[in-house]
Structures are given as structure tokens and as C-alpha cells.
Amino acid sequence: MTDLLRRLPVLVLASVALGARAGGPPPEPDLAATIAALDAAAFDAFNHCEAPGQLDRYASFFAPDVEFYHDLGGVTRRRDDMIAQTRANVCGKFQRELVPGTLKVWPIKDYGALSRGEHRFCHYKAGGTTHPCEGQAEFTILWQREGDKWTITRAFSYGHGSN
């Protein structure tokens, strides 16, 4: 079972890649726009998480039992732990920027959607300005839809390197 859990991120990504190659149905335009707006809103809060209320706003996008897989940082299985790590390692230190044109979205029947893209990270200098963005990675996010509410239940950030 442990071996299966260790391979789960690879299996999920392989399934997405195979589905994309199989020429499945194109994503619904409204779904892609919805997920793009959610991604932008979540990471706007992430990018300003040192400001009052923004870290709570960021947390609201995630299920309490979210699983976050990071190739360099390991696995986090609870929102509270993930937010504590964000507070300690991100807020006031750097921001995330979506690489334009990389966000792709696929519907997941009776569940929600899967998004995939690339992002880069920009570290802050003294005075609040940012260095040129350095460090780029890929991401995959599993979004669950319940009524009109969308929640991140699984997130993967991998392939970290310089851009």
C-alpha cells in the first residue's frame, strides 16, 4: 500500500497525459474560465498572505483534508499544516506567477476539474519590490465542485528548477 501511495502522483499525472493524448473532449470554455478565475483568486491571496485576512482567504480555497505533494518539500495532508508552512516560508518572501498560456483544464465527471500549468516564483527585495522571477515548476490541481463551491482537494507542485 505504501508503494501505491508513493506512486499516486505519477499515476494521476500519467492518467491525465494519456487522456490528453487520446483526444478526449475539449474542456468546456466556461469550466476553463471558472478554474482560471479560481486559480487567479487563490494565488492573489497567496501573493499577499502577509496582509491581514489574506492567509485565511487563501486557506478557504482548500479542503480541510487537502493533500499537497511538493517534490522538494514532501507531502502535507492537512490544510492547517499547509497554511502554517505557507505562513512560515512564503508570506512576505516571494510570490507565485502563472506562466501565461500554460493553464489547461479538464472536467472530471461527477467530481469537478483538473488543472495543470506552470508557475514561477519571484522573491521580494527590501522595500517590497520583486527580483526578476526565478525558479519555475509545474503544477496539477484537483478541484472538487459541490454546488457552486469549488475546493482544492489535491495539489501537486513538481519539476522545480531555474527558468
Number of C-alpha atoms within 10 A of each C-alpha: 6 7 7 10 10 10 11 12 17 12 13 12 14 12 12 17 11 12 13 13 9 9 8 10 10 10 13 12 9 9 15 19 12 14 22 16 12 17 16 14 15 20 19 17 21 26 22 18 24 16 12 9 11 18 21 13 17 20 20 16 22 25 18 17 15 21 20 22 19 16 13 10 11 9 14 18 15 15 20 16 14 19 20 12 14 17 16 11 11 19 18 18 18 21 21 18 17 19 14 9 8 13 18 15 24 22 18 13 7 9 12 18 21 21 21 20 18 20 21 19 20 19 18 16 12 8 6 11 11 15 13 10 18 12 16 22 19 18 20 23 21 24 25 20 15 11 6 5 9 20 19 25 19 20 23 18 22 18 14 16 11 11 11
